[in-house]
Amino acid sequence: MADTVNEIVSAENLTEYVQNATAKVPSTPEGMFIAYSSLVIMAILPIFFGSYRSVRHHREQQKHFETSGEKPETMSRKDAAMFPFISSIALFGLYVFFQIFSKDYINLLLTGYFFFLGILALCHLSSPLITSLVPAAIPKTQYHLRLTGNSDDIINYKFNLHDIVCLVCCSMFGGWYLLQKHWIANNLFGIAFAINGVELLHLNNVVTGCILLCGLFVYDIFWVFGTNVMVTVARSFEAPIKLVFPQDLLEKGLNGSNFAMLGLGDIVVPGIFIALLLRFDHSLSRKSNTYFYSTFFAYFMGLLVTLLFMQLFNHAQPALLYLVPACLGTPLLVALVKGDLKALFSYEDHPSETAEEDKKETTQTGSKKEK
């Protein structure tokens, strides 16, 4: 997870940088302000829209569970505890690969992989908009693609002609990214990944979220401050796993090459926790999203602090060092003030059978006391 805010200079594309630091064109205060402001906006918008989309997705999951009896898959506490270790292995593996093999060949493979993933992510995000613009003359002819093996469905997908039109449109953006590696195309894919991640990746409860964020808090600090692995991979990795914006936009326009960068991990990881708080707000039925908005604001402030320290120390910063305390401390403080600590830690997106039975027993006990 390339979750550092850092400056890189590119001569031909996003991942080539000047080896001699003295050759770097200095950034103007205006250019830096525009670049970092744009990064902040591009970071908070996916969290905001992805969180509200996650509420709708959660309702769809509940309806599916009621009709089919299949419980949705969510991240368990064990998964959350193992995630930083798995991420460390993957990160170090990429670092070794870049040291041994030519980064051009590795990035060629990664570019093709993220090309297809980016098109699918962009389709999922833009499908409602594009299909609403499709002329009525194009009918919504239904198709069903199904591939089975050993009585299990390998592929079971239903789509119509409007979905095909959406796929063609998104493939054009994919082709632009594939051929030009332009930073705008990179950001389109990156924002699509971020929104889809916040929408679809669900933490079942706050405890799981705390374990995940605390683990990645240590992971981020170690790989940024303890080694050069994170920065090296971030600079060498040619894929839309980061948002970039040129600091020399005023001088060179859209062809700017002096980029400021923010990793998608710094958006998605806190974002899925903030989305969980929005679903918790909805479960309280108070017609106010106090936990969501307060933590969302805390994330915004944490991001500003990250950028500030990066400028003060002129060194790559582990953004989760500042974002995790902000995103964990804020809802806990709000819950303490409002007396919701028990409700916060007992909330589950998809309650287990034991939790549901305990809830029923509590409800029945309360009814008896009232009688």
Buried (B, 14 or more C-beta within 10 A) or exposed (E): BBBBBBBBBBEEBBBBBBEEEEEEBEBBEEBBEBBBEBBBEBBBBBBBBBBBBBBEBBEEBEEEEEEEEEEBEBBBBEBBBBBBEEBBEEBBEBBEBBEEEEBEEBBEEBBEEBBEBBBBBBBBBBBEEBBEEBEEEEEEEEEEEEEEEEEEEEEEEEBBBBBBBBBEBBBEBBEBBBEEBBBEBBBBBBBBBBBBBBBBBBBBBBBBBBBBBBBBBBBBBBBBEEEEBBBBBBBBBBBBBBBBBBBBBEBBEEEBBBBBBBBBBBBBBBBBBBBBBBBBBBEBEEEEBBBBBBBBEBBBEBBEBBBEBBBEEEEBBBBBBBBBBBBBEBBBEBBEEBEBBEEBBBBBBBBEEEBEEEEEEEEEEEEEEEE
